[in-house]
């Protein structure tokens, strides 16, 4: 990171200085003081970017915010086309708050209240449940998705207006999952990190997300993505492989190959700021308060459940476990109290709140009616308010057992806080759900299944009856983890990794090769107008199509027609690995020249010509095709979801991404490599396919034929490709660029080519500049 650079930390909502955060924002209470402490020496300035925090009263009745169309007018959406073209964005306003005496500056993103509310509801009601394995309601809200995108575009516009070269951007929040790709498009050189606080689901669950590709591609705009535990990272890599067909690496350095760049994956479990909690306890006499409260309970054992009113927290399951505990172990009646705190979700609709809280009220009343007696209720129930830090830490300090058993969660901050609150007092026992990321971190906790009331009851009974030595041993184990894996360590580790990436970007991997630069639209338009004998070569795979289909056919046909009809373009070529039949729709465009099957067949004036007859002698093909065909058919019969495609010159084994299928594909590849030792064939391994072609038949030779034989009298060459074997073509084009011809070669994302464009969706826009 260069001197004078800044770190942008992008959060959905920025709390005011000193504000106590709650719910999904709790980690911010520890992040901000941590950032101010550990990063001020590494960067010139820390910039917090987010929308303004809505101050809510701790009582639920005043925390519900409802907006109507009569109260506010919709703001105009951000002109994102202007953002992408790096032009000024009209009417992008924001509020800057410089913190006095510190190195932290706040930039507030202005969001229309209706836009923010609808985006939050989309995240809360659609993304959040599915990512926590709640598939009971998977109805997709198209309007909410539009608001979600608009919020991300507003954030992008504000960051774009404030960004300076060398700045590093760290994004956090499920509300901003497509922001990395938006920033990548308008600030291609930016170094971007994203931290994923919630669980990432398995592929089978993630497939239910209607916008699954959009979210993955949005996150993959990052240089670095952090997850709480390894399984979340593994699920993400699997999703990228199976849904986007990308190459993911789960051994060694974790990464996903995307747009010719490696997106790195890190495992960094979030922590808390223990000193902040210990200072609060000491300054407010919390230990004395907790001891006094315990005396008022008559020495009874206290179990604490502190949860947000959310299905994910598993409150009904906890109450069922407590009831089962008293059924199985009646000796605990009168000696054990369960305190259930239910904090409201400030974003929850009042009708939903009333329905959920009524159900809990009925359950608590029934259990207390069944097992209670004069002067004793087995369940003490606190609801309808958000506890202050003092109230929270007092409850944690006075409790013997913390029951933290969400049905699915990333990292539960409550566990860290409970452990620290017992640092100087009597040790406590932690019970965690085996579906929470925390269970992988706290080795001294008892781990239980929240879906089994009996198993939870047995875990509670074990926690209540452990001898003091074991309680102390388990507590010390948990305390050691909490004190050594703090929010400071977490922040320093993530920022250190992303700063390394920033430094690596500044140094070319090969000093003899200049780094790619983004192709400027105006530059392309201006350059092509200076020449009258132009060649345009479009390598289809990875640009305007994949191995099986073409993209945006109507727009593509239109721009190809204009290119082919321009008299200054002496040759417009489509180069593809597909069969001749697949190119027939494009054969209707006058003047367009086609190369099929890796350039083996060339069509001009309605006639297909065999370009490489020396490589396609019939007897040679028959010899190896028979052997390869048998091998592919063998694995096809034994591997569901696979098939073989027969082309005139090659055979292709297609497969769907799956652990077993991938294993079978590797076995087939080994077998084919042994065949290649005996016959003149080449093997191409791409996204979900393995193709065998004759040696010498390749797109490199086709490009060489275009430049040297078909159109030798050219003065300008535009080439765009994104294939897995394009590097040699760029080397060839570099050689031609040293002659009198002007050569502009580019790819999608940074690669060996001199120029690049950010995304496949931009290709039509660039091709139009050549018309």
Secondary structure in CASP SS format (residue, H / E / C, confidence):
PFRMAT SS
TARGET T0000
AUTHOR 0000-0000-0000
METHOD secondary structure of the structure
MODEL  1
X C 1.00
X C 1.00
X C 1.00
X C 1.00
X C 1.00
X E 1.00
X E 1.00
X E 1.00
X E 1.00
X E 1.00
X E 1.00
X E 1.00
X E 1.00
X E 1.00
X C 1.00
X C 1.00
X C 1.00
X C 1.00
X C 1.00
X C 1.00
X C 1.00
X C 1.00
X H 1.00
X H 1.00
X H 1.00
X C 1.00
X C 1.00
X H 1.00
X H 1.00
X H 1.00
X H 1.00
X H 1.00
X H 1.00
X H 1.00
X H 1.00
X H 1.00
X H 1.00
X H 1.00
X C 1.00
X C 1.00
X C 1.00
X C 1.00
X C 1.00
X C 1.00
X E 1.00
X E 1.00
X E 1.00
X E 1.00
X E 1.00
X E 1.00
X E 1.00
X E 1.00
X C 1.00
X C 1.00
X C 1.00
X C 1.00
X C 1.00
X C 1.00
X E 1.00
X H 1.00
X H 1.00
X H 1.00
X C 1.00
X C 1.00
X C 1.00
X C 1.00
X C 1.00
X C 1.00
X C 1.00
X C 1.00
X C 1.00
X C 1.00
X C 1.00
X C 1.00
X C 1.00
X C 1.00
X C 1.00
X C 1.00
X C 1.00
X H 1.00
X H 1.00
X H 1.00
X H 1.00
X H 1.00
X C 1.00
X C 1.00
X C 1.00
X C 1.00
X C 1.00
X C 1.00
X C 1.00
X C 1.00
X C 1.00
X E 1.00
X E 1.00
X E 1.00
X E 1.00
X E 1.00
X C 1.00
X C 1.00
X C 1.00
X C 1.00
X C 1.00
X E 1.00
X E 1.00
X E 1.00
X E 1.00
X E 1.00
X E 1.00
X C 1.00
X C 1.00
X C 1.00
X H 1.00
X H 1.00
X H 1.00
X H 1.00
X H 1.00
X H 1.00
X H 1.00
X H 1.00
X H 1.00
X H 1.00
X H 1.00
X H 1.00
X H 1.00
X H 1.00
X H 1.00
X H 1.00
X H 1.00
X H 1.00
X H 1.00
X C 1.00
X C 1.00
X C 1.00
X C 1.00
X C 1.00
X C 1.00
X C 1.00
X C 1.00
X C 1.00
X C 1.00
X H 1.00
X H 1.00
X H 1.00
X H 1.00
X H 1.00
X H 1.00
X H 1.00
X H 1.00
X H 1.00
X H 1.00
X H 1.00
X H 1.00
X H 1.00
X H 1.00
X H 1.00
X H 1.00
X H 1.00
X H 1.00
X H 1.00
X H 1.00
X H 1.00
X C 1.00
X C 1.00
X C 1.00
X C 1.00
X C 1.00
X E 1.00
X E 1.00
X E 1.00
X E 1.00
X E 1.00
X C 1.00
X H 1.00
X H 1.00
X H 1.00
X C 1.00
X C 1.00
X H 1.00
X H 1.00
X H 1.00
X H 1.00
X H 1.00
X H 1.00
X H 1.00
X H 1.00
X C 1.00
X C 1.00
X C 1.00
X C 1.00
X E 1.00
X E 1.00
X E 1.00
X E 1.00
X E 1.00
X E 1.00
X C 1.00
X C 1.00
X C 1.00
X C 1.00
X C 1.00
X C 1.00
X H 1.00
X H 1.00
X H 1.00
X H 1.00
X C 1.00
X C 1.00
X C 1.00
X C 1.00
X C 1.00
X H 1.00
X H 1.00
X H 1.00
X H 1.00
X H 1.00
X H 1.00
X H 1.00
X H 1.00
X C 1.00
X C 1.00
X C 1.00
X C 1.00
X E 1.00
X E 1.00
X E 1.00
X E 1.00
X C 1.00
X C 1.00
X H 1.00
X H 1.00
X H 1.00
X H 1.00
X H 1.00
X H 1.00
X H 1.00
X H 1.00
X H 1.00
X H 1.00
X H 1.00
X H 1.00
X H 1.00
X H 1.00
X H 1.00
X C 1.00
X C 1.00
X E 1.00
X E 1.00
X E 1.00
X C 1.00
X C 1.00
X C 1.00
X C 1.00
X C 1.00
X E 1.00
X E 1.00
X E 1.00
X E 1.00
X C 1.00
X C 1.00
X E 1.00
X E 1.00
X E 1.00
X E 1.00
X E 1.00
X E 1.00
X E 1.00
X C 1.00
X C 1.00
X C 1.00
X C 1.00
X C 1.00
X C 1.00
X H 1.00
X H 1.00
X H 1.00
X H 1.00
X H 1.00
X H 1.00
X H 1.00
X H 1.00
X H 1.00
X H 1.00
X C 1.00
X C 1.00
X H 1.00
X H 1.00
X H 1.00
X H 1.00
X H 1.00
X H 1.00
X H 1.00
X H 1.00
X H 1.00
X H 1.00
X H 1.00
X C 1.00
X C 1.00
X C 1.00
X C 1.00
X E 1.00
X E 1.00
X E 1.00
X E 1.00
X E 1.00
X E 1.00
X E 1.00
X E 1.00
X C 1.00
X C 1.00
X H 1.00
X H 1.00
X H 1.00
X C 1.00
X H 1.00
X H 1.00
X H 1.00
X H 1.00
X H 1.00
X H 1.00
X H 1.00
X H 1.00
X H 1.00
X H 1.00
X H 1.00
X H 1.00
X H 1.00
X H 1.00
X C 1.00
X H 1.00
X H 1.00
X H 1.00
X C 1.00
X C 1.00
X C 1.00
X E 1.00
X E 1.00
X E 1.00
X E 1.00
X E 1.00
X E 1.00
X E 1.00
X E 1.00
X C 1.00
X C 1.00
X C 1.00
X C 1.00
X C 1.00
X C 1.00
X H 1.00
X H 1.00
X H 1.00
X H 1.00
X H 1.00
X H 1.00
X H 1.00
X H 1.00
X H 1.00
X H 1.00
X H 1.00
X H 1.00
X H 1.00
X H 1.00
X H 1.00
X H 1.00
X H 1.00
X H 1.00
X H 1.00
X H 1.00
X H 1.00
X H 1.00
X C 1.00
X E 1.00
X C 1.00
X C 1.00
X E 1.00
X C 1.00
X C 1.00
X E 1.00
X E 1.00
X E 1.00
X E 1.00
X E 1.00
X C 1.00
X E 1.00
X C 1.00
X C 1.00
X C 1.00
X H 1.00
X H 1.00
X H 1.00
X H 1.00
X H 1.00
X H 1.00
X H 1.00
X H 1.00
X H 1.00
X H 1.00
X C 1.00
X C 1.00
X E 1.00
X E 1.00
X E 1.00
X E 1.00
X C 1.00
X C 1.00
X C 1.00
X C 1.00
X E 1.00
X C 1.00
X C 1.00
X C 1.00
X H 1.00
X H 1.00
X H 1.00
X H 1.00
X H 1.00
X H 1.00
X H 1.00
X H 1.00
X H 1.00
X C 1.00
X C 1.00
X C 1.00
X C 1.00
X C 1.00
X C 1.00
X C 1.00
X E 1.00
X E 1.00
X E 1.00
X E 1.00
X E 1.00
X C 1.00
X C 1.00
X E 1.00
X H 1.00
X H 1.00
X H 1.00
X H 1.00
X C 1.00
X C 1.00
X C 1.00
X C 1.00
X C 1.00
X E 1.00
X E 1.00
X E 1.00
X C 1.00
X C 1.00
X C 1.00
X C 1.00
X H 1.00
X H 1.00
X H 1.00
X H 1.00
X H 1.00
X H 1.00
X H 1.00
X H 1.00
X H 1.00
X H 1.00
X H 1.00
X H 1.00
X H 1.00
X C 1.00
X C 1.00
X H 1.00
X H 1.00
X H 1.00
X H 1.00
X H 1.00
X H 1.00
X H 1.00
X H 1.00
X H 1.00
X H 1.00
X H 1.00
X H 1.00
X H 1.00
X H 1.00
X H 1.00
X H 1.00
X H 1.00
X C 1.00
X C 1.00
X H 1.00
X H 1.00
X H 1.00
X H 1.00
X H 1.00
X H 1.00
X H 1.00
X H 1.00
X H 1.00
X H 1.00
X H 1.00
X H 1.00
X H 1.00
X H 1.00
X H 1.00
X H 1.00
X H 1.00
X H 1.00
X H 1.00
X H 1.00
X C 1.00
X C 1.00
X C 1.00
X C 1.00
X C 1.00
X C 1.00
X C 1.00
X C 1.00
X C 1.00
X C 1.00
X E 1.00
X E 1.00
X C 1.00
X C 1.00
X H 1.00
X H 1.00
X H 1.00
X H 1.00
X H 1.00
X H 1.00
X H 1.00
X H 1.00
X C 1.00
X C 1.00
X C 1.00
X C 1.00
X C 1.00
X E 1.00
X E 1.00
X E 1.00
X E 1.00
X E 1.00
X E 1.00
X C 1.00
X E 1.00
X C 1.00
X C 1.00
X C 1.00
X E 1.00
X C 1.00
X C 1.00
X C 1.00
X C 1.00
X E 1.00
X C 1.00
X C 1.00
X H 1.00
X H 1.00
X H 1.00
X H 1.00
X H 1.00
X H 1.00
X H 1.00
X H 1.00
X H 1.00
X H 1.00
X H 1.00
X H 1.00
X H 1.00
X C 1.00
X C 1.00
X C 1.00
X E 1.00
X E 1.00
X E 1.00
X E 1.00
X E 1.00
X E 1.00
X E 1.00
X C 1.00
X C 1.00
X C 1.00
X C 1.00
X C 1.00
X H 1.00
X H 1.00
X H 1.00
X H 1.00
X H 1.00
X H 1.00
X H 1.00
X H 1.00
X C 1.00
X C 1.00
X C 1.00
X E 1.00
X E 1.00
X E 1.00
X E 1.00
X E 1.00
X C 1.00
X C 1.00
X C 1.00
X C 1.00
X E 1.00
X E 1.00
X E 1.00
X E 1.00
X C 1.00
X C 1.00
X E 1.00
X E 1.00
X E 1.00
X E 1.00
X C 1.00
X C 1.00
X H 1.00
X H 1.00
X H 1.00
X C 1.00
X C 1.00
X H 1.00
X H 1.00
X H 1.00
X H 1.00
X H 1.00
X H 1.00
X H 1.00
X H 1.00
X H 1.00
X H 1.00
X H 1.00
X H 1.00
X H 1.00
X H 1.00
X H 1.00
X H 1.00
X H 1.00
X H 1.00
X H 1.00
X H 1.00
X C 1.00
X C 1.00
X C 1.00
X C 1.00
X E 1.00
X E 1.00
X E 1.00
X E 1.00
X E 1.00
X C 1.00
X C 1.00
X C 1.00
X C 1.00
X E 1.00
X E 1.00
X E 1.00
X E 1.00
X E 1.00
X C 1.00
X C 1.00
X C 1.00
X H 1.00
X H 1.00
X H 1.00
X H 1.00
X H 1.00
X H 1.00
X H 1.00
X H 1.00
X H 1.00
X H 1.00
X H 1.00
X H 1.00
X H 1.00
X H 1.00
X H 1.00
X H 1.00
X H 1.00
X H 1.00
X C 1.00
X C 1.00
X C 1.00
X C 1.00
X E 1.00
X E 1.00
X E 1.00
X E 1.00
X E 1.00
X E 1.00
X C 1.00
X C 1.00
X E 1.00
X E 1.00
X E 1.00
X E 1.00
X E 1.00
X E 1.00
X C 1.00
X C 1.00
X C 1.00
X C 1.00
X H 1.00
X H 1.00
X H 1.00
X H 1.00
X H 1.00
X H 1.00
X H 1.00
X H 1.00
X H 1.00
X H 1.00
X H 1.00
X H 1.00
X C 1.00
X C 1.00
X C 1.00
X C 1.00
X C 1.00
X E 1.00
X E 1.00
X E 1.00
X E 1.00
X E 1.00
X E 1.00
X C 1.00
X C 1.00
X C 1.00
X C 1.00
X C 1.00
X H 1.00
X H 1.00
X H 1.00
X H 1.00
X H 1.00
X H 1.00
X H 1.00
X H 1.00
X H 1.00
X H 1.00
X H 1.00
X C 1.00
X C 1.00
X C 1.00
X C 1.00
X E 1.00
X E 1.00
X E 1.00
X E 1.00
X E 1.00
X E 1.00
X E 1.00
X C 1.00
X C 1.00
X C 1.00
X C 1.00
X C 1.00
X C 1.00
X E 1.00
X E 1.00
X E 1.00
X C 1.00
X C 1.00
X H 1.00
X H 1.00
X H 1.00
X H 1.00
X H 1.00
X H 1.00
X H 1.00
X H 1.00
X H 1.00
X C 1.00
X C 1.00
X C 1.00
END
